[in-house]
Amino acid sequence: QVQLVESGGGLVQPGGSLRLSCAGSGIIFSLYTMGWYRQAPGKERELVADISSGSTNYADSVKGRFTISRDNAKNTVYLQMHVLTPEDTAVYYCNAWATVTGRNYWGQGTQVTVSS
């Protein structure tokens, strides 16, 4: 059974930082493109960042503030977030996508709230 378990969300003040983690099991982690998506109330889910074996990709709104990384030995992907703003408030979801087979898995999400 495939599981993606996010952690690290919470309440942070504007300008603060958080690091999200997503631990995967039940998949050959290294074969998947791992991504972080977010969904704010009343908005569609959007890609924040993703990372494959050789490259990273970021939404324009987070470039220079967020960094995605992965540790295949630990089956974990991270999202380091700096200079957070209220516009970053959302539920953040971890995603695993196998580009060859098209298999796609989601975590349950973790809430990030940026507020003073």
Secondary structure, 3 states (H helix, E strand, C coil): CCEEEEECCEEECCCCCEEEEEEEECCCHHHCEEEEEEECCCCCCEEEEEECCCCEEECCCCCCCEEEEEEHHHCEEEEEECCCCHHHCEEEEEEEECCCCCCEEECCCEEEEECC
